[in-house]
Amino acid sequence: MEDHETYSPKEKYRRMFDDAIGQRMGSMALWRVLDESGFFTSPASTKYHLSVPGGLLKHSINVAEAAMELCETPRFKTCDKRAVFVAALLHDVCKAGKYIEKPGGGYRYEDTRMLGHGEESVILIQRWLHLTDKEVLAIRWHMGAYTGQQDWETLSKVYDSCPEALCVHMADMIATHIVEGEKGA
């Protein structure tokens, strides 16, 4: 994966996207869907991390970069780096266009599909692009224990059998609580 430091966030993401899945059937259609759905202009959250226009794009880049760094550590060295990279870039696709700006500032989240966060991202992506089993698991379970206690037993099995899923979850936490916290966003 090449260095993307000198580009605008959208161009940086585009280059990362092309590195990860540019040759897959459906990647161009998925890119158009991301653009039309507001993925590049949506905030990442209502009031927490990167609650600014374009925050979702920046968050996705931060998660991908953190994930690639984690893949160099002893715990995650055996991960399928391509699967981790794809999942990190696409893990929050379901958030695009769901943040509605409030009149007094800030955002509210409007979930009309009610499919579940990770599940919805997988479903939306697979309308346009085939995901590998590891990519599906990593995207589906990137929220970790935040999905609720009812999922903990399955989550534990997923993380034991698919280190890529744990890697993406950890990268998401690093991006949200450390990288984006340091940037003051």
PEJO-V743156 format. One line per field, one symbol per residue. phi: phi as a letter, one per 30 degrees, with the letter a starting at -180 (. if undefined). psi: psi as a letter, one per 20 degrees, with the letter a starting at -180 (. if undefined). A space follows every 50 residues. Layout:
phi: ???
psi: ???
This chain:
phi: .ddbdccdedddddddedddbecddjddddeddedddjedcdddadacdh dbeidddddddddddddddddcdedceddddddddddddceceddeiccc ddedjibbccccdhcjedddeedddddbbdcdeddedddecddidddked cdddedddddcbddddddddddddddccdddddic
psi: prpkhjrqgghggghggghgjhiqpihhggggggghijhiiqrirgjdpl mqpihgggghggggghghghiiqhhjhiqohggggggghjhkhiipjiop pqhjraqqpooihliqfggggggggihhppqrghggghggjiibiiiqhh iggggggghhinhhghghgghgggggifghghij.
